[in-house]
Amino acid sequence: MNIDLTETTSAQINAALVGARRATGTPAVGMVLTLVIVTDEGNHYDALKAASQASKEHPSRILVVIKRPGRSPRERAQARLDAEVRVGNETDTGETVLLRLHGELAGHAASVVLPLLLPDAPVVVWWPEDAPENPAEDLLGRLAARRITDAASCEDPVDALRQRATAYAPGDTDLAWTRITPWRSVLASALDQGHPPIESAVVEGEEYNPSTELLALWLADRLHVPVERTGSPGPGLTAVRLVTTDGVICLDRPNGALAELAVPGQPERHVALKRRTTAELIAEELRRLDPDEAYAHAVAYGVERLAPAGAVKADVAEAEAKAKAEAKAARADDGKDDAGKAPAKKAAAKKQPAKQGGAKSPSAGTS
């Protein structure tokens, strides 16, 4: 059910929601949170689509705040609220309200949103584009238990990470951090099995990719070793190499879908590391409403503390060359042992007298 309201108020929107629930039989108690999306007219469709898909896992009331302050002085002076209420089959679970704030009202979004929040339910605010410099001090951000931004949408993602570190408050998170959750899980599980001392690391990914920066910051913070961040053609993150005293632990994903994990002394294995959609990222963030301390430590480490370009690359090349040389030497030793044992076996076979009756050899009759 879709209800269009022009030049309306928050009270009228609430009344429309109640009427729509009664008409469709959708109970409000089935929703677990309120998700507020702050965006513009050009980006609201993709953001709403991702939030609607995530609401199938987390039934919620979705409030899309679309600010239209206007360009001319006359447009800016005219304050008006238009709304579209969607309840029922189109949203599957929960409710969706599109709020278009015109003129001066665009600067007072919190006053419009506050009466529409679900009672006694947590609030999450998501800025797909153009997040405020300090989300926790934003008027909408103050209403939320979690505040989601995306450094990848900024013109300078690295500078955006610096800003996130400066303005961090418990409850802040970024989708650039959410994107590396599978990488962190695979690397942590590989190291949990026991490993030789790690001396340095290299993280490879696309230029201006904030997820690459965050993964390098996380490794440097947790391992306390020099970590270099290098560029690659992509897509996204492509490889992580940990230099140990026994060789290189390498997690390589050249195609954005399937990765190969190589650990010294173990057989290589493949790991599914496909690039996830925005809906999957939002669904992951809605699973937890407590502060993400790991993100706080990583973003606070500071990109300026990462190893300079080329500082660790030589260590990786040296470790890989050393591992290849040791493997080649081991194969050569195995060949010598086999060659030394072969004549002895042959001589022993000559000493054995032939059996009567023409018995077959052990390999006779096999295919």
Residue, then its C-alpha position, 0 to 999 in steps of 0.5 A: m500500500n502506497i500513500d502520498l502526502t503533500e505539504t504534510t506533517s509528522a502527525q499526519i504521517n503517523a496517522a497514515l502509518v496506523g491506517a495502513r497497518r490496520a488495512t494490511g494487518t501488519p503489526a508494528v511490534g514485529m519491527v526491531l529498529t528504526l533505520v534512518i537513511v540521510t541522502d539526496e534525490g539522486n542516491h535514494y533509490d539504491a540506498l532504499k533498495a539495499a535497506s529494503q533487502a536488509s530489512k528481510e533479516h532485520p524487520s525495521r521502519i525505514l525513514v528516508v530523509i531526502k533534503r531539497p533545500g532549493r537553489s534560489p532564495r525563494e525556494r530556500a525560504q519555502a518550507r514544505l514536507d512531502a511524504e510517501v508511506r509504503v506498507g505491505n507487499e512492496t516492503d515485505t517486512g516493516e514500513t518505509v517512509l520517504l520524507r522530502l524536506h524542502g526549503e528551510l525545513a531541510g535544516h531541521a530533519a531531526s525535528v521531523v524524524l523524532p516523532l516517527l521513531l518506533p518507541d522503545a526500539p534502537v535507532v540506526v542512522w546511515w549516510p550513504e553519501d556526504a556524511p557529516e564531519n562528526p556524525a555523533e554531533d549531528l542532530l540526527g546522529r544524536l538520536a542513534a545508537r549506531r551511525i554508519t558512514d562510507a568512506a568509499s563515497c568520499e572524494d578523498p577516502v584516506d582523508a575521510l579515515r583521518q576525519r573518522a579517527t578524529a571525530y570517533a564516538p562509540g557507535d560509529t562505524d564505516l562500510a569500508w570496515t564492514r567490507i574487510t570482515p571476511w578478510r579479517s576472519v580468514l587471516a585470524s583463523a590462519l594465524d590461530q593455528g600457530h605460526p612462526p614469528i611475523e616480521s612484516a606485512v604487505v596489503e595490496g589493493e586499488e588506489y584510494n580504496p579505504s578498505t585496503e587502508l583499514l586492513a593495513l591499519w588493523l594488521a599493524d595495530r594487532l601484529h605490531v609489525p611494519v605494514e606496507r600498503t601498495g597499489s594494484p589493479g583491483p578489484g578492491l582488495t587483492a592480496v595480503r602477505l605476512v612475512t614470517t621467519d619460515g616464509v610468506i603467508c599469502l592470501d591472494r584474491p585476483n578476481g574479486a571472488l575466490a581467494e587462495l590461502a598459502v601457508p608455509g608447510q601446509p597445502e594451498r587451499h581456496v577460500a570464498l571471498k566474493r565482493r558483497t553487495t551494499a544490502e549484505l553490508i548493511a545487514e551485517e551492521l544491523r546485527r550488532l548495536d554495541p560499539d565496535e572496539a576493533y574498528a575504533h582501534a584500527v582507525a585510531y592507529g593512523v595511516e601516517r604510521l604505516a610503512p612507507a612504500g617499498a619498505v617491506k616489498a623487499d622483505v617479501a621478495e627475499a622471503e619468497a626466494k628463500a622459501k623457493a630455494e629451500a623447497k628446491a633443495a628439499r626436492a634435490d635431497d629427496g632425489k638423492d635419497d631415492a637414487g642411493k636406495a635404488p642400487a641397494k634394492k636392485a642388488a638385493a633382488k639379484k641375490q634372491p633365488a628365483k622361485q620354482g613354478g614361474a610365480k608372477s610379480p606383484s605388479a602383474g595383472t594390475s592396470 
